[in-house]
Amino acid sequence: MDDAAARQRATDVVAFLRGDVAQLLSHGLVKDFFADALWDRLPSSWHTPIDELAADFGALAALLHRPDVGDAASWPLSLRAFVAAAHALRLPGQLDARGEAPAEGGAGAAAPRARADAYGRCAEQRHVATALRSSIKPKKMHEIVRLSELSDRVASEAGCDVIVDVGSGQGYLSRALAFERNWAVVAIEMAADNVREAARIDGKVERQLRKQLEAGRWQPGVGSLRHVAATLPPDISEEAFLRTCGLLLEPGDGDEGDAAGEGAGGVGRHGCRGATALVGLHTCGDLAPTCLRVFDSAGGAVRALVNVGCCYHHVTAEGDEGGGSEEGEGAGGGDGEEDGCDGGAPALSCAPCEAPANYPMSAFVGSLGLRASFHVREMACHSASAYAERLERAAADEAAGAAGAAGAAGAVVDGAGGAAGGAAGGAARGAAGGAAGGTGEAQKLRLHCARAVLEVLLRRSAPAEAVRCARVAGIKRAAEMPFGRYADIAFAANGLPPPGGDTADGRAAIEGEVAPLLSQWRRVVAYYVLRQLVAPLWEELLLLDRLLFLRERGHRASLVPLFDPLLSPRNYALVASKRADGGGGDGERA
């Protein structure tokens, strides 16, 4: 994707996201489905085909993967065009891994699929020494293998001596780079507990590797690893960054003439202890833009960048007014939460300061004038692939339930001949199938609707500010309880009396009011699927903005589909490099 193509793609994505329906879906949260009458605000001609799709979870899942679903030819032209555009505009491989990507990668190919071995482990772990595999989940192993391979290639081609792993956590990627790829690695991590645990694991791994030096790939004295506990502020200077990493040559530290960065600008009169590649795996929020700014400003001291960002909702954006996370988006499985991070606090965050706006970063995307609010940046963190899998499981649950019910009915008919045992068996299978459909994924999907109905009651019972700040996530087994019980717990958690009061008449009135709304749960799920069609385009816009930021400064930069999105939804790596003299590139792909 050259500069002109990247700018045209950003222009097309912005034009789509500016459309009335895309704006409605971007800002109309599922929890507000009833309270803000979101269904009535969709084009009325869409209502019938969407209801028809909602009757089949398999069709809804397919809609996230391709535009030609079911009876799509009979849809109104506006719906067909919307769905087709949403599919055509998203980045290749953003939702699906298809086949093998060419060695060069780039935005025109998809990442290779992740595969499991016979024991359910990540098959790619065969590329990693046994000593480095301990306690690593398949997702993390998949990411480590692919990112370490890409980082090794990019850093080698850029003539780097050191790799800095920013937001290194407990050092799993850092160890792969040091002990498998034989790089001198500096691992920067904010949490002191993670640094201590990383050092403990390092010692254990080194002892094991030293016993197998002849069979292994590690070269002691070449591959090395040093951990640094530090916090990077968003406005950190290149000198402060290199000093934090222990890579800055101060006056009198030795022969500065051979130091990277000397005469290349960016590090002034100081030099750097070797040319550096800056690597980050799921750098959270503002940390990813901070890495881009350090790369840009550090001249020849930092020659290469490989960055996979995440947690876009934590990015400081132009015009931000703050605001917390909304509830109800990821009912029953966390699909409304960040799917790139491993959970918990960011591995390395930014210190409080006057942070620069990190969206938009590029002058071109800034000139397009489309704001990305907190909620749409949070939406960009969703995983449409994971949600499609949930829908497929729900479809399988319902199919099993239907088959069981049919078996029970058939047994009853056959029982006319006296086959009581067959009837009992068929009835049992039918009951099992119904239970699978009622307590499985389909039941969990109903929670979208329950949260939307709860919002109606909350708005009526509490001041607007209290409702905006209401928190109802974390109710255990919420999908399995009656709505009345769910509402009582949610109200109590927010210091409110039960919505129906303490009288039987009050509760009966609430039950009668919410029953027609709860019956629309499939429609609410279908609305969420439409939101999932739009979500990847917000992520794409954020990625294109970062790509163009680097290219506008003369660096070679590209977007590389690296991970299988089903396993690691934030699957695109931003790769950049400089000329050997530390200057910018020609704007072509790395």
C-alpha positions as CSV (number, residue, x, y, z in Angstrom):
1,M,0.0,0.0,0.0
2,D,1.8,3.1,-1.2
3,D,1.2,6.6,0.1
4,A,-1.6,7.5,-2.3
5,A,-3.4,4.2,-1.6
6,A,-3.2,4.7,2.1
7,R,-4.6,8.2,1.9
8,Q,-7.4,7.1,-0.4
9,R,-8.2,4.2,1.9
10,A,-8.4,6.6,4.9
11,T,-10.6,8.9,2.9
12,D,-13.0,6.1,1.9
13,V,-13.1,4.7,5.5
14,V,-13.9,8.2,6.9
15,A,-16.6,8.7,4.2
16,F,-18.3,5.4,5.3
17,L,-18.0,6.2,9.0
18,R,-19.5,9.6,8.5
19,G,-22.7,8.1,7.0
20,D,-25.9,8.3,9.0
21,V,-26.2,4.6,9.7
22,A,-22.6,4.1,10.5
23,Q,-22.8,7.0,13.0
24,L,-25.9,5.5,14.6
25,L,-24.2,2.2,15.0
26,S,-21.0,3.7,16.2
27,H,-22.5,5.8,18.9
28,G,-25.7,3.9,19.6
29,L,-24.6,1.4,22.3
30,V,-26.5,-1.9,22.8
31,K,-27.4,-0.9,26.3
32,D,-29.3,2.1,24.9
33,F,-31.2,-0.1,22.3
34,F,-34.7,0.5,23.9
35,A,-34.0,3.7,25.9
36,D,-32.9,5.6,22.8
37,A,-35.2,3.7,20.3
38,L,-32.3,2.6,18.2
39,W,-34.3,0.1,16.2
40,D,-36.7,2.9,15.0
41,R,-33.7,5.0,13.9
42,L,-32.5,2.3,11.5
43,P,-34.0,2.6,8.0
44,S,-37.4,1.0,8.2
45,S,-36.8,-1.0,5.0
46,W,-34.0,-2.8,6.9
47,H,-36.3,-4.1,9.7
48,T,-37.8,-7.2,7.9
49,P,-34.5,-8.6,6.5
50,I,-32.7,-8.0,9.8
51,D,-35.5,-9.8,11.7
52,E,-35.2,-12.7,9.3
53,L,-31.4,-12.8,9.9
54,A,-31.9,-12.7,13.6
55,A,-33.9,-15.9,13.5
56,D,-30.7,-17.8,12.4
57,F,-27.5,-17.3,14.4
58,G,-25.6,-19.1,11.7
59,A,-26.6,-16.4,9.2
60,L,-25.6,-13.6,11.6
61,A,-22.2,-15.3,12.0
62,A,-21.8,-15.6,8.3
63,L,-22.7,-11.9,7.9
64,L,-19.6,-11.0,9.8
65,H,-17.4,-12.9,7.3
66,R,-19.0,-12.2,4.0
67,P,-21.7,-9.9,2.5
68,D,-23.7,-12.5,0.4
69,V,-25.7,-14.2,3.2
70,G,-28.9,-16.0,2.8
71,D,-31.5,-14.0,0.8
72,A,-29.2,-11.0,0.4
73,A,-30.3,-10.4,-3.2
74,S,-33.8,-9.5,-1.9
75,W,-32.5,-6.9,0.6
76,P,-33.1,-3.2,0.0
77,L,-30.3,-1.7,-2.0
78,S,-29.2,0.5,0.9
79,L,-28.7,-2.5,3.2
80,R,-26.8,-4.5,0.6
81,A,-24.6,-1.5,-0.1
82,F,-23.9,-0.9,3.5
83,V,-22.9,-4.5,4.2
84,A,-20.8,-4.7,1.0
85,A,-18.9,-1.5,1.8
86,A,-18.2,-2.6,5.4
87,H,-16.6,-5.8,4.1
88,A,-14.8,-4.1,1.2
89,L,-13.2,-1.4,3.3
90,R,-11.8,-3.4,6.1
91,L,-8.1,-4.4,6.1
92,P,-7.4,-7.9,4.6
93,G,-7.0,-10.4,7.3
94,Q,-8.5,-8.1,9.9
95,L,-11.2,-10.6,10.8
96,D,-10.1,-13.8,9.0
97,A,-6.8,-15.6,8.6
98,R,-6.8,-17.2,5.1
99,G,-4.1,-19.4,3.9
100,E,-0.4,-18.5,4.0
101,A,0.8,-14.9,3.8
102,P,3.8,-14.2,1.5
103,A,7.1,-13.7,3.3
104,E,7.0,-9.9,2.9
105,G,3.6,-9.6,4.5
106,G,2.0,-6.2,4.0
107,A,-1.6,-5.0,3.9
108,G,-2.5,-7.0,0.8
109,A,-2.3,-10.4,2.5
110,A,-3.7,-12.2,5.5
111,A,-1.7,-13.8,8.3
112,P,-1.3,-17.5,8.3
113,R,-3.9,-19.4,10.4
114,A,-2.9,-20.5,13.9
115,R,-3.1,-24.3,14.4
116,A,-3.1,-26.5,17.4
117,D,-1.2,-29.7,17.9
118,A,-2.7,-33.0,19.0
119,Y,-2.6,-31.8,22.7
120,G,-4.4,-28.5,22.0
121,R,-1.2,-26.5,22.3
122,C,0.0,-23.9,19.8
123,A,1.7,-25.9,17.0
124,E,4.1,-23.0,16.5
125,Q,5.8,-23.7,19.9
126,R,8.0,-26.2,18.1
127,H,10.0,-23.1,17.0
128,V,10.8,-22.3,20.6
129,A,13.2,-24.1,22.9
130,T,11.4,-26.3,25.5
131,A,12.9,-24.2,28.3
132,L,11.0,-21.1,27.0
133,R,7.6,-22.7,26.7
134,S,6.7,-23.0,30.4
135,S,3.4,-21.4,31.5
136,I,2.8,-19.8,28.1
137,K,-0.8,-20.0,26.9
138,P,-1.5,-20.8,23.1
139,K,-2.4,-17.2,22.4
140,K,0.8,-15.8,23.9
141,M,2.9,-18.5,22.2
142,H,1.4,-17.7,18.8
143,E,2.2,-14.0,19.3
144,I,5.7,-14.6,20.6
145,V,6.7,-16.8,17.8
146,R,5.4,-14.6,15.0
147,L,6.5,-11.3,16.5
148,S,10.0,-12.4,17.4
149,E,10.5,-13.7,13.9
150,L,9.3,-10.4,12.4
151,S,11.3,-8.3,14.8
152,D,14.5,-10.4,14.2
153,R,14.1,-9.8,10.4
154,V,13.3,-6.1,10.6
155,A,16.1,-5.3,13.2
156,S,18.6,-7.3,11.1
157,E,17.8,-5.5,7.9
158,A,18.0,-2.1,9.6
159,G,21.5,-2.9,11.0
160,C,20.4,-2.8,14.7
161,D,22.5,-4.0,17.6
162,V,19.9,-3.9,20.4
163,I,16.2,-4.6,20.7
164,V,14.2,-2.7,23.3
165,D,11.0,-4.5,24.2
166,V,8.6,-1.8,25.5
167,G,5.9,-3.0,28.0
168,S,7.6,-6.4,28.4
169,G,5.5,-7.7,31.2
170,Q,7.1,-10.9,32.5
171,G,9.5,-11.0,29.6
172,Y,8.2,-13.8,27.4
173,L,8.8,-12.0,24.1
174,S,12.1,-10.6,25.4
175,R,13.4,-14.1,26.3
176,A,12.5,-15.4,22.8
177,L,14.5,-12.5,21.2
178,A,17.5,-13.0,23.5
179,F,17.7,-16.8,23.9
180,E,16.2,-17.9,20.5
181,R,17.3,-15.0,18.2
182,N,20.5,-14.0,20.1
183,W,19.7,-10.3,20.4
184,A,20.9,-8.0,23.2
185,V,17.5,-7.1,24.6
186,V,16.5,-4.4,27.0
187,A,13.0,-5.1,28.5
188,I,11.2,-2.1,29.9
189,E,8.3,-2.7,32.2
190,M,6.3,-0.4,34.6
191,A,5.2,-3.0,37.2
192,A,8.1,-3.9,39.6
193,D,6.4,-7.2,40.4
194,N,6.6,-8.2,36.8
195,V,10.2,-7.2,36.6
196,R,11.1,-9.4,39.6
197,E,9.1,-12.3,38.2
198,A,10.8,-11.9,34.8
199,A,14.2,-12.0,36.5
200,R,13.2,-15.2,38.3
201,I,12.1,-16.9,35.1
202,D,15.3,-15.7,33.3
203,G,17.4,-17.5,35.9
204,K,15.5,-20.7,35.5
205,V,15.6,-20.6,31.7
206,E,19.3,-19.8,31.6
207,R,20.1,-22.7,33.8
208,Q,18.2,-25.1,31.6
209,L,19.6,-23.6,28.4
210,R,23.2,-23.9,29.6
211,K,22.7,-27.6,30.0
212,Q,21.8,-27.9,26.3
213,L,24.1,-25.4,24.6
214,E,25.2,-27.8,21.9
215,A,21.6,-28.6,20.9
216,G,20.2,-25.1,21.4
217,R,20.4,-21.9,19.5
218,W,21.4,-19.6,22.4
219,Q,24.9,-18.1,22.2
220,P,25.9,-16.9,25.7
221,G,27.5,-13.5,25.4
222,V,25.6,-12.7,22.3
223,G,22.0,-13.1,23.3
224,S,21.5,-11.2,26.5
225,L,18.6,-9.8,28.5
226,R,18.4,-6.9,30.9
227,H,15.2,-5.7,32.6
228,V,14.4,-2.1,33.5
229,A,11.5,-1.0,35.8
230,A,10.4,2.3,34.4
231,T,7.4,4.4,33.3
232,L,7.5,6.3,30.0
233,P,5.6,9.6,29.9
234,P,3.9,10.4,26.6
235,D,6.2,13.4,26.1
236,I,9.4,11.6,26.8
237,S,12.4,13.0,24.9
238,E,14.7,10.7,22.9
239,E,17.6,11.4,25.3
240,A,15.4,10.5,28.4
241,F,14.2,7.3,26.6
242,L,17.7,6.1,25.8
243,R,18.9,7.0,29.3
244,T,16.0,5.0,30.8
245,C,17.1,2.0,28.6
246,G,20.7,2.4,29.8
247,L,21.7,3.0,26.1
248,L,22.7,6.6,26.2
249,L,26.4,7.5,26.0
250,E,27.1,10.4,28.3
251,P,30.2,12.6,27.7
252,G,33.3,10.8,28.9
253,D,31.7,7.3,28.6
254,G,34.1,6.3,25.8
255,D,34.6,6.8,22.1
256,E,31.4,8.5,21.0
257,G,32.5,8.7,17.3
258,D,31.4,5.1,16.8
259,A,28.1,5.5,18.6
260,A,24.9,5.2,16.8
261,G,23.1,8.5,16.4
262,E,26.3,10.6,16.2
263,G,25.7,13.2,13.6
264,A,22.4,11.8,12.7
265,G,20.3,14.2,14.6
266,G,17.8,13.4,17.4
267,V,20.3,12.6,20.2
268,G,22.2,15.9,20.0
269,R,25.8,15.6,21.4
270,H,25.1,12.3,22.9
271,G,25.4,8.9,21.3
272,C,23.8,5.5,21.7
273,R,25.3,2.2,22.7
274,G,24.3,0.6,19.5
275,A,21.6,1.1,16.9
276,T,18.2,0.2,18.4
277,A,15.0,-1.5,17.3
278,L,11.9,-0.6,19.2
279,V,9.5,-3.5,19.7
280,G,6.1,-3.6,21.5
281,L,3.5,-6.4,21.8
282,H,0.1,-4.9,22.5
283,T,1.4,-1.6,23.8
284,C,-1.6,-0.2,25.6
285,G,-3.3,3.1,24.9
286,D,-0.9,6.1,24.6
287,L,2.2,3.8,24.9
288,A,2.0,2.8,21.2
289,P,2.0,6.5,20.0
290,T,4.8,7.2,22.4
291,C,6.9,4.5,20.8
292,L,6.1,6.0,17.4
293,R,7.2,9.5,18.5
294,V,10.4,8.2,20.1
295,F,11.2,6.3,16.9
296,D,10.6,9.4,14.8
297,S,12.6,11.8,17.0
298,A,15.6,9.6,17.9
299,G,17.5,9.8,14.6
300,G,19.9,7.0,13.9
301,A,19.8,5.8,17.5
302,V,16.5,4.1,16.8
303,R,16.5,2.6,13.4
304,A,13.5,0.2,13.4
305,L,10.1,-0.1,14.9
306,V,7.7,-3.1,15.2
307,N,4.6,-2.2,17.1
308,V,1.3,-4.0,17.8
309,G,-1.0,-1.6,19.6
310,C,-4.2,-2.2,21.7
311,C,-6.6,-0.6,24.1
312,Y,-7.4,2.3,21.7
313,H,-10.0,3.6,24.2
314,H,-7.1,4.6,26.5
315,V,-5.5,6.8,23.7
316,T,-5.6,10.5,24.3
317,A,-7.6,11.9,21.4
318,E,-8.3,15.4,20.2
319,G,-11.4,16.8,21.8
320,D,-11.6,14.1,24.6
321,E,-13.9,15.0,27.4
322,G,-13.2,11.8,29.4
323,G,-15.8,9.3,30.4
324,G,-15.7,5.7,31.6
325,S,-16.3,2.5,29.9
326,E,-19.9,1.6,29.0
327,E,-21.4,-1.6,30.2
328,G,-23.4,-4.2,28.3
329,E,-21.4,-4.4,25.1
330,G,-19.7,-7.7,25.7
331,A,-22.4,-9.6,27.4
332,G,-21.5,-13.2,28.3
333,G,-17.9,-13.3,27.1
334,G,-16.1,-10.0,27.2
335,D,-16.5,-9.1,23.6
336,G,-16.9,-5.5,24.6
337,E,-13.6,-5.5,26.3
338,E,-10.1,-5.2,24.9
339,D,-9.1,-8.4,23.2
340,G,-5.5,-7.6,22.6
341,C,-4.3,-7.2,26.2
342,D,-3.9,-10.1,28.5
343,G,-6.1,-8.4,31.1
344,G,-5.4,-6.2,34.1
345,A,-3.6,-3.0,34.0
346,P,-1.4,-2.0,31.1
347,A,2.0,-3.6,31.2
348,L,3.6,-0.2,30.9
349,S,1.6,3.0,31.0
350,C,2.3,6.7,30.7
351,A,2.9,9.0,33.6
352,P,0.4,11.8,34.2
353,C,1.3,14.8,32.2
354,E,0.1,17.1,29.4
355,A,-0.1,14.4,26.8
356,P,-0.1,15.2,23.1
357,A,-3.2,14.2,21.2
358,N,-2.5,10.7,19.9
359,Y,-5.5,10.7,17.5
360,P,-5.2,12.1,15.0
361,M,-1.4,11.8,14.7
362,S,-1.1,12.4,11.0
363,A,-1.8,15.6,9.3
364,F,-3.7,13.9,6.6
365,V,-6.2,12.1,8.8
366,G,-6.5,15.2,10.9
367,S,-7.5,17.1,7.8
368,L,-10.4,14.7,7.3
369,G,-11.9,16.0,10.4
370,L,-13.5,12.8,11.9
371,R,-13.4,12.6,15.6
372,A,-13.0,9.3,17.4
373,S,-14.8,9.5,20.7
374,F,-14.0,7.3,23.7
375,H,-16.8,5.0,22.8
376,V,-15.9,4.4,19.2
377,R,-12.3,3.8,20.2
378,E,-13.5,1.2,22.7
379,M,-15.6,-0.2,19.9
380,A,-12.4,-0.6,17.8
381,C,-11.2,-3.0,20.4
382,H,-14.0,-5.5,19.8
383,S,-13.4,-8.9,18.2
384,A,-15.9,-9.6,15.4
385,S,-14.2,-13.0,14.8
386,A,-14.8,-14.0,18.4
387,Y,-18.4,-12.9,18.3
388,A,-19.0,-14.8,15.1
389,E,-17.7,-17.9,16.9
390,R,-20.2,-17.3,19.7
391,L,-23.0,-17.0,17.2
392,E,-21.9,-20.3,15.6
393,R,-21.9,-22.0,19.0
394,A,-25.4,-20.6,19.7
395,A,-26.6,-21.9,16.3
396,A,-25.2,-25.3,17.1
397,D,-26.9,-25.2,20.5
398,E,-30.3,-24.5,18.9
399,A,-29.8,-27.1,16.2
400,A,-29.0,-29.7,18.9
401,G,-32.1,-28.6,20.9
402,A,-34.3,-28.9,17.8
403,A,-32.9,-32.3,16.9
404,G,-33.5,-33.5,20.5
405,A,-37.1,-32.2,20.4
406,A,-37.7,-33.9,17.1
407,G,-36.3,-37.1,18.5
408,A,-38.6,-36.9,21.5
409,A,-41.6,-36.3,19.2
410,G,-40.7,-39.2,17.0
411,A,-40.3,-41.5,19.9
412,V,-43.8,-40.5,21.2
413,V,-45.3,-41.4,17.8
414,D,-43.4,-44.7,17.6
415,G,-44.5,-45.3,21.2
416,A,-48.0,-46.2,19.8
417,G,-46.5,-49.6,19.2
418,G,-45.6,-49.9,22.9
419,A,-42.0,-48.7,22.7
420,A,-42.1,-47.0,26.0
421,G,-38.3,-47.3,26.4
422,G,-37.7,-45.6,23.1
423,A,-40.1,-42.8,24.0
424,A,-38.4,-42.2,27.3
425,G,-35.0,-42.2,25.6
426,G,-36.2,-39.7,22.9
427,A,-37.7,-37.5,25.6
428,A,-34.5,-37.5,27.5
429,R,-32.5,-36.5,24.4
430,G,-35.0,-33.8,23.7
431,A,-34.7,-32.5,27.2
432,A,-30.9,-32.6,26.9
433,G,-31.0,-30.7,23.6
434,G,-33.3,-28.1,25.1
435,A,-31.0,-27.7,28.0
436,A,-28.1,-27.2,25.8
437,G,-29.9,-24.5,23.9
438,G,-31.3,-22.9,27.0
439,T,-28.1,-22.7,29.1
440,G,-25.5,-22.5,26.4
441,E,-24.3,-19.7,24.2
442,A,-27.8,-18.7,23.0
443,Q,-28.8,-18.1,26.6
444,K,-25.8,-15.9,27.2
445,L,-26.6,-13.8,24.2
446,R,-29.9,-12.9,25.8
447,L,-27.9,-10.8,28.3
448,H,-27.5,-8.1,25.6
449,C,-31.2,-7.5,25.7
450,A,-31.5,-7.8,29.5
451,R,-28.9,-5.0,29.9
452,A,-30.8,-2.9,27.4
453,V,-34.1,-3.4,29.4
454,L,-32.2,-2.6,32.6
455,E,-31.1,0.7,31.1
456,V,-34.8,1.7,30.6
457,L,-35.5,1.0,34.3
458,L,-32.3,2.7,35.5
459,R,-33.0,5.9,33.6
460,R,-36.4,6.1,35.1
461,S,-35.2,5.5,38.7
462,A,-32.0,7.5,39.0
463,P,-30.6,10.9,38.0
464,A,-28.9,11.0,34.6
465,E,-25.4,11.3,36.0
466,A,-25.9,8.3,38.3
467,V,-27.2,6.3,35.3
468,R,-24.2,7.3,33.2
469,C,-21.8,6.1,35.9
470,A,-23.9,2.9,36.7
471,R,-21.9,-0.3,36.8
472,V,-23.6,-3.6,36.4
473,A,-20.9,-5.8,35.0
474,G,-19.5,-8.6,37.1
475,I,-22.9,-10.1,38.2
476,K,-22.0,-13.8,38.4
477,R,-24.1,-16.2,36.3
478,A,-26.3,-13.3,35.1
479,A,-27.4,-15.1,32.0
480,E,-28.8,-17.9,34.0
481,M,-31.0,-15.9,36.4
482,P,-34.5,-14.4,35.8
483,F,-34.5,-10.8,34.7
484,G,-36.1,-9.7,38.0
485,R,-33.3,-11.1,40.0
486,Y,-30.7,-9.6,37.6
487,A,-32.4,-6.2,37.9
488,D,-32.6,-6.4,41.7
489,I,-28.8,-7.1,42.0
490,A,-27.9,-4.4,39.6
491,F,-30.0,-1.8,41.3
492,A,-28.6,-2.8,44.7
493,A,-25.1,-2.5,43.4
494,N,-25.9,1.1,42.5
495,G,-27.6,2.0,45.8
496,L,-31.1,1.9,44.4
497,P,-34.2,0.1,45.7
498,P,-35.6,-2.8,43.6
499,P,-37.3,-1.5,40.4
500,G,-40.7,-2.9,41.4
501,G,-40.5,-2.0,45.0
502,D,-41.2,-4.5,47.7
503,T,-44.9,-5.3,46.8
504,A,-46.1,-8.1,44.7
505,D,-48.2,-5.7,42.6
506,G,-45.2,-3.5,41.9
507,R,-43.1,-6.5,40.8
508,A,-46.0,-7.8,38.6
509,A,-46.3,-4.4,36.9
510,I,-42.5,-4.4,36.1
511,E,-42.7,-7.9,34.8
512,G,-45.6,-7.0,32.5
513,E,-43.7,-3.9,31.3
514,V,-40.4,-5.7,30.5
515,A,-41.8,-8.9,29.0
516,P,-42.4,-7.4,25.5
517,L,-38.9,-5.9,25.5
518,L,-37.2,-9.1,26.6
519,S,-39.0,-11.0,23.8
520,Q,-37.0,-8.9,21.3
521,W,-33.6,-10.3,22.3
522,R,-32.8,-11.7,18.9
523,R,-33.3,-8.2,17.4
524,V,-30.9,-6.8,19.9
525,V,-28.3,-9.4,19.0
526,A,-28.7,-8.6,15.3
527,Y,-28.2,-4.9,16.1
528,Y,-25.0,-5.8,17.9
529,V,-23.8,-7.7,14.8
530,L,-24.3,-4.6,12.7
531,R,-22.1,-2.7,15.2
532,Q,-19.5,-5.5,14.8
533,L,-19.5,-4.8,11.0
534,V,-18.5,-1.2,11.7
535,A,-16.0,-1.7,14.5
536,P,-13.1,-3.0,12.4
537,L,-13.2,0.2,10.3
538,W,-12.6,2.4,13.4
539,E,-9.5,0.3,14.2
540,E,-8.4,0.5,10.6
541,L,-8.7,4.3,10.7
542,L,-6.5,4.4,13.8
543,L,-3.9,2.2,12.2
544,L,-3.9,4.2,9.0
545,D,-3.4,7.4,11.0
546,R,-0.3,5.9,12.6
547,L,1.0,4.6,9.3
548,L,0.6,8.0,7.6
549,F,2.2,9.8,10.6
550,L,5.4,7.9,10.1
551,R,5.3,8.3,6.3
552,E,4.7,12.0,6.5
553,R,8.0,12.2,8.4
554,G,9.8,10.4,5.6
555,H,10.1,6.9,7.2
556,R,9.5,3.7,5.4
557,A,6.4,2.1,7.0
558,S,3.9,-0.7,6.4
559,L,1.0,-2.5,8.1
560,V,1.6,-6.2,8.4
561,P,-1.1,-8.7,9.2
562,L,0.8,-10.9,11.7
563,F,-1.5,-12.8,14.0
564,D,-4.6,-15.0,13.5
565,P,-7.4,-12.6,14.5
566,L,-9.4,-15.3,16.1
567,L,-6.6,-16.0,18.5
568,S,-5.2,-12.4,18.8
569,P,-7.7,-9.8,17.5
570,R,-5.3,-6.9,17.5
571,N,-3.4,-8.6,14.8
572,Y,-1.8,-5.9,12.7
573,A,1.9,-4.9,13.3
574,L,3.1,-1.4,12.3
575,V,6.6,-1.8,10.9
576,A,8.9,1.1,10.2
577,S,12.6,1.7,9.4
578,K,15.0,4.5,8.5
579,R,17.9,4.9,6.1
580,A,21.3,4.0,7.5
581,D,22.1,7.7,8.0
582,G,19.2,8.0,10.4
583,G,17.0,10.0,8.1
584,G,13.6,9.3,6.7
585,G,12.8,6.9,3.9
586,D,10.9,7.3,0.7
587,G,7.5,6.4,1.9
588,E,7.4,3.0,0.3
589,R,6.8,-0.2,2.2
590,A,9.4,-1.5,4.6
